[in-house]
Amino acid sequence: MFAIVEIAGLQYKVEQDQKLFVNRLKGDKGGKVSFDKILLTVNGAITVGAPAVSGITVEAEILDHVKADKVIVFKKKRRKGYEVKNGHRQSLTQIKITGITGFDGKKAEKPAKKTTKKADAESAE
């Protein structure tokens, strides 16, 4: 079972107990957050939203607020003596997906095995 969810303007494929880094979210370490803009779910059957699937929510726990690796931005114009060096570190939040809820308590069921005409005829006798 997984879902495609929009978090802070970006789309992520999430599953139960998955850890991922997303753009900085409001909330304290150890806090709970929920996302309700679910674009697609797969729980035995595929459900595609138009634009979002209603009734499904993704629950997550904030593990930590961190910064990403530094990215160097270097600008230069040759023969002009112009050089500018800047750095940037993106603020991220590490979250753990605790559950995908709203499936009316039904778990993913495996589809029934296909039977052939010969097997049906034998069982009818």
Salt bridges, closest charged atoms under 4 A:
GLU6 OE1 - LYS37 NZ 3.80
GLU61 OE1 - LYS32 NZ 3.97
GLU83 OE2 - LYS76 NZ 3.86
